[in-house]
């Protein structure tokens, strides 16, 4: 049963209990009137039995109302536990995805740093070859290797990127 249906059931049980209490109050009022009018013992006994039946009925209705309330509380607790579990599962999946992403970024940064190191290692032989070509009065086809940015600085930032991402998301 859904929580909404349980709440409707609880509301109807409360309403039934209130109606029974009103009936009991009316029965007491009638009983007092009969006493004031000098009713006989048989009639008063019958009214007393009716009053006792109403009181038992009220007790049964109160038990039903309490059971309905307990069912609501249990359903809400189960729903809350389900939501908490879903949130925890979602967090775990997100955390695992983020860890995999950080690992991918780490590998990419290491690969980029290795490529930068290879380029830097190739620069000196390239310049040496250019210098040798100039000494031999030969003009190299490419006179200079144009590197538009600081490779060493970029490599350092790339290597530090996974640590920065990890610190941000943990």
N, C-alpha and C positions, 0 to 999 in steps of 0.2 A: 504494500500500500504506500502511496506517495505521502510525503509530509503534508501536502495540502489536504489530501483526503483525511489524514489523521487529525489535522487541526479542525476540519469540519466535523468529524466524529466527536471530538472533544467538545466543540461548541454545542453540538446537539445534546450531548450528555449533560453539560452544564445547564442548558436550558430546561431539560427534563427535570433535573434536580431542583431548579428554581420553581418550576410549576408544582412539583410535589410538595415543596415547602409552603407554597401559597395555599395548596389544598389542606395541608396540616393546620395552618394558621386559621383557615376558615372553619375546619372541624373543631378546633379549640374554641373559637368564637361561638359556634352553635352549641357546643357542650356547656359553655358558661351561661348562655341564654336559657338553655333547658333547665339548668340548676336554678337560675333565678326565677323561672316560671313554675318551679316545683314539679319537675318531671319525676316519674317513678324510677325505681331502681332498675327495672328491666330495660327501660329506654336508655338510662345512663350507662348501664353495662354494655349495651349495643354500641353506643357512641364511643365508649372507651375502647372496645374491640376495634372499631373502625379507625380510631386514632392510633392504636398500636400497629395496625396494618400499614397505615400511612408512614409511620416512623420507620418500620422495617423496609418499606419501599424506598424511602429516602436514603437509608443506609446502603441498600443495594445500588441505587443510582450514584451515590457518592463513590462507591467502590469502582463502578464502571467509569466514572469520570476520572478517577485517579489512575486507573489502568490506561485510559486514553491518553492522559497527560504523560505517563511513563513511556508509552509507545512513541509519543512525539519526541521526548527527550532522547530515547534510544535511537530513533531514526535520524535525528539531527546529529547525534554523536557519530553514528555510522557514516553519515554523509560528510561530516567534517573530517573523519579519519580517511575517507576515500579521497577527499580533496587534498589533504596533506600528503597522502601517498602519491597522488598524481603530481603534485608540485615537487616532491622530492625526486620522483622518477625523471621529471622534466629537467630539474636542476642537474641530476647525474648525467643525463644525455647531453645537456648543454656543456657541462664541465668536460665531459669526454671529448666532445667535438672541439671545444676550445683547446684542450691539451693536444689533440691531433693537429689543429691549425698552428699552434705554437711550434710543434715539432716540424711541421712543413716549412714554416718561416725560418726556423733554425737551420734546417737543411739547405734552404734556398740562400740564406745568408752565408753559410759556410761555402757553398758552391760559388757564390758571387765573390767572396773573399779569395777563394782559390783562383778564380779567373783573373781577379785584379793582380794577384801575386804573379801569375803567369805573364800578364801584360807587362808588369814592372820588370820581371826577369828578362823579357824580350827587348825592353827598351835599350839596355846597355849594349847588347850585340848590334842592335839596329843603328845606334849612334856611332858605335865603333866602325861598322861597315860604311856608314856615311862619311865618317872622317877619313877612312882609308880610301874611299872613292875620291874624295876631294884631293887627297895627297897624290893620287894617280891622275889627277886632272880629268876624272870621269864625273859626269853629273848623274847623281842618282835620279831615278824616275820620280820618286817621292822624296822631297827634301827634308820633310820633318813629319813626325807623327803628331797629329793634332789631338790632344786630349782636352776636352772642354771643361773638365772639372778635376778636382783633387781626388785621385783614386784612393789614396791612403785614408783620407778622411771618410770617404764613402764606405770603404771596407770596414773601418772601425764602427761606423754607425750601423751598418748591416749586421755585424756580428753582435752588437748590443741590442738590436731590435727584439729578438725573442725574450730576452730577460726583461725588457721594458713591458712587453705585452703580458708576460707571465705575472709581473708585479701588478699590472693594472687590473687583471681579471681574477686574481686570487685574494 
